[in-house]
Every structure is written in C-alpha cells, then in structure tokens.
Amino acid sequence: MTRYILRRLAAMPFLILGVVTLAFLLTAVTKGDPLTAIISDRQMNNPEVVAAARAKWGLDRSLPERYLIYVGNLLQGDMGTSFITRRPVAQDVLYRLPATMELVIAALIVGSSMGITLGVLAAAFRNTVVDHVARLFALIGSSIPVFWMGLALLYVFSVKWGIMPGPGRVDPRAALPPSVTGFLTIDTLLAGHLRLFLDALWHLLLPAFVLGWAVAGTISRLVRANMLEVLSREFILTARAKGAGERRVILRHALRNTLVPTLTVIGYSFAYLLTGAVLTETIFSWPGMGSYAVEAARGLDFPAIIGVTIVGGVIFLITNLITDVAYVVANPRVRLG
Amino acid sequence: MMPATGTTPLFEVRDLRVTFEKRGRSLEAVRGISLHVAPGEVLGVVGESGSGKSLGMLASIGLQPRGARVSGSVRFKGRELTELPRAEMRSLRGSRIAMIFQDPLSSLNPVMTVGAQIAEAVWLHNPGMSKRAAMDRAKDLLALVAIPQPDRRISQYPHEFSGGMRQRVMIAMAVANDPDLLIADEPTTALDVTVQAQIMGVLAELQQRLKLGMILITHDLGVLAGHADRVAVVYAGRVVEEAGVNDLFARPGHPYTRGLIASIPNMASQTDRLFSIEGSPPPIGTLPPGCPFAPRCPMARDICRRDAPPMLFEGAHGAACHFAFDRAGRAA
C-alpha cells in the first residue's frame, strides 16, 4: 500500500512535466499574436514599440529557449506575469484557486450525495414511480448545459422569486474576513463570523447545485446499475437468510459493494467539474480559476493560459491519485505491492 | 395422503408451487412439492439441477426471487409460514430456520469482515445484545466449526479464507442462534473433493450435537447414503419418490431413482463406463402430458404418456410411478 503510493508519487514529476510541456506547446501553435494583448492597436504600427515589447516579454527568443526559461522559472514558483492583470500569474492563481476549489468540492459533495441517494432509491424501487422520477432527474442534469441551467435557476430563484442570493461569493457589502484558506466558508468560521458564514454558504448553494446536478445524473445511473448487479449476488441472499430486512440488505450489504466501483467515477468526475466550473463561474460571477481562464483566453494572455492549464492538470493528477488510493482502501480484496 | 410418521413434523411443505410470469405465459418451476421433516431428522432432497429443489426450498422460507408467485402450505412447528407477516418471517429466518448455500465463495459479503458477518447474524436476533458480546459469540462460533485461531480470523475478510473455511463460516453463521431447522443447499458441491468430506463431517456433527432438523439438498445421491435419514427425490418440480434412506437404496420404487442410484460411481463395480440416464429433464413450461419422466424412462408404456402417475405408498415409502412396487398388472 505505502509502496504503491510512493511509486505513484515518484511518477508525478514526470507527469507534471508532460502537462507543462503540452500546455506550453499548445500556446505556441495558436495563431493569435499575444502582442495585440500587450500593446494598443495604434502602437502596433510603431515598430520600435513592438520591438521593445517583444524584447521585454521575451517573445523575440526562439521557442526552445522560451520553454527552458519558463520551466526554469516554474521550478522557482514563477509562472510569469499576466499580460492583462500585470501581476504574477502564480499570485493570481493562488488568489483564485480557493474559490474554484470551494465551488468544485461543494459541487462534488452535492452531486455525489444526490447521485448516490437517487441511485439507491431507483434500485430499491426499480420500475416504480420513484425509479422513473430519478431517471428523469438524471436525464435533465446530464443533458442540460450548466450555463443554461445556471442562468435559468438564477433567474427563477434569485431574480423572480428572490429566495436565493444573486451572483458572487458573498454579499458584496460585507467586510471579508482575513484570508487563511481562501475558502470563504472556512475563513468566516475561523474568524467567528457566523452570519457571514451562512451568507457564504447561501451563495455557494445554487452554483454548487447547478454544477453538482450535472454529475449527479451520471453517478445515480451508475449507482443504480451497480446496485442491481450487487443485489443479484448470492451474499445478498445470505443476508436475507440471516433475517436482515430490506433496508439493512441495501444499506449495509449492497451499498458498500456498490460504492467501490462508483468511487472511481466520482473521482474522475472531478475533472468534469473543473471544466464545468469555468462556465458556472462565468454565470455566477464567481471569482475563481474558471472566470480567470475565460478572461485569459479572450485576451490571448499566454502566461495566464499556460498557468491555468498547468494548475488544472496538476489538480487532475492529484485527484486521480487520491481516487486510486481510495479505491484500494475501500476494497479489501485489492492488495497492491 | 401423508403417511403418519409418529411425531409431529417440524417442517411440513404441502403442494408448494412456484410460478414465474413471462410475457403473459406462466411457467411453473415448482409444481407441487410436498415433504416433511421431523425434529432432529435429516431429510435429503435429491434431483438434477433445474428440478426445482433449491427454488422450492428457498420459496418455502420466503426467499424466492422477485416476480415469483408462491402458493401452497408451509408449516413450521404448526405455524403457517405463507400467511406470516414479513417481519415475523424475518425473525424466524436466521434464528429458528437457517440456511447455507452452494458456493461459499460468493455467499459471503466481500467487503465485511468474517466476524462482522457472523456477529450480524447473532445481533439481528438479539437486539439488546452489545456489539462486543456479539463479536465474542462470533469467536465461539468460529471455534465451534473448528476454525483455528478464531481471535485472528475474526477480523479477516472472506478472500483470506479457503473455500472449505468459508463454508465453515457459513455454517457458523447458520447455527449462530441455535436453529431448529437447517436448510443446506448443496453445501459441498462447489468444494474440492477432499474438503467435501470434512464439511459434511462438520455438518453431521453439529446436526447431532444441536439436534437440528436438516434438509440436505443435493444432486448427488451418494452424499445422502451416509448422512440422511430419509430421502425425497425431486423430478421436474415435484417429489417423485420418498423413503427412508436404506429402503430407498434397497428398493427404489421409481425408475428415475433407480437411474440415480445406478449412476453413483462405485469403486467396487467392474464396469469401466458410468451409467447415465438418457436425455435431459424437460425444460419448465414444456412438460409432456402424463408422467414427466416418461420420455426418458426405459419402461414407459402408453399409460405413462397419457396419465400422470399418483403417489403410490407402501408403508412410508412412496413413489409416483404407475409401476412402483411391482404393481405392473394393476396399473395397466
């Protein structure tokens, strides 16, 4: 077990280097000229200004040279300077990452608890109204795009009925607590601001639901199918022969066996959530990585684009590792050397 | 109908039928099984796979698969089980009536420790009991089925046990609440030949010690020779012969039983080739009129293909054959 984790950790630097290289090369093959993002249109006609800007941002060097410099800087935690914000990309990312992680983790919790609950109910009451409703709910969640769902729910619950807060992470008039973790729900609690904590939680609810619904659909279908398969196995008959009731058979005997394969899908859906967060953040004015990425892409802000890609890639690698380790922990039959 | 056995039966099944509805057609897999077990008695139920013997026994204690319709009467200590509310049936299962299954590899929950699974059986029927006490009882039960080092074994998972050991765990679980009746569904079929005898030994010993009434389901008549008091032979969803075990081997009344006996491998016999019954049992829903065994029977006559034979008795020995007990002349 420990050896397995160590082996996986040892592979991480190489995987990360791969992510860095790909992210760097992808921007290199992009047709757009990043200079348009750096200097104004009028000055683009001034060769002196253009040459100076090229030299300043290192765009006059060859691609391999730029790559080596970038990797060298990256090793020191320097991801370059954003063309748009003119701040170090690492600083921007560090500031925005917690907002995204808070949203994605909340969405993962909402999505998997909804998905598992619905899946279990659908399997337990298969071919009844409960099953059909769960199927419809799953279908809506996984087929309607998050940006549309976000807009619709925001309009109905916030604008029309006014029972949910508008976009943003908290009431914009509120004085924010000192940033410790960057997770507003945690920082407000640390500062002892209960009212602000509830406000942050309240703001988190709708975007997390929208994003979570999208994965809840997939998870619930998977849980249902796995649960039905597990329920047909012989040890379920053993449990019934012991005198276990239906609820116990499902929750104690079948569910855990169902969750082992489901865990993998929940882990991998993290990647989907990260992608989905980009659109959700845009709709809900969520100051996270997603909205940062959108601005960066729009403005051909290459350092920011590469930075966001690398951070996203690394998060993906880490969640995969956690998923695989969790799979081993949950499944006593798998013993890894 | 039923011959007197002297004692009141512990478990009595009458005309048990299990039917599946499939695309508007109803398929009868169990077509009226009747049998009875006295307290402390071992009844062997023998038949080919698909004969309905396992399904019938599962259905008798309410463990039929989804969508199966069960009719008939099942009495346990005089109580009618088919009319029992679900919760009461549940409280009987695992406490008064226990069951073990064919394949110990798949009969245990792979993600629960062996101890937790045995303790669950104890604890489900002793709600006031602490988890700790249930675990202690589980340890004792492991020792009872001769599993060495129960203290260590109790916290292991099923995959850390061999097939024979897992079947011992199943037996421990089944006798956890000192049941009156144990239904063992092909308990040795999935095991190595060398282990089979050990498991039968454990079962026989516990049966004696706990005075269990037992239904031993098997397709191997040979197993029953040493372990059953009486035998019921099931063919095509019905009991076709029942008798005391010695009587059955000495004077089988049904040609199917004779075929089964002849196909037991015998070390002493001189022939190289094993006897086998020609053909295969009829698939459910496609029974011929008359005797269901007629198409495979070496002595079938016109009457067999026309009329279903009634159960003919000679004392406690019954056989559903027109020609049972040499009644050839009378039947024709």
Interface residues (C-beta under 8 A of the other chain):
Chain A: R233 E234 F235 L237 T238 A239 R240 A241 K242 G243 A244 G245 R248 R252 H253 R256 N257 V260 A330 N331 P332 R333
Chain B: L58 I61 L63 A87 R90 S91 L92 R93 G94 S95 A98 M99 F101 D103 S106 S107 L108 N109 P110 V111 M112 E120 A121 L124 H125 Y157 H159 M170 M173
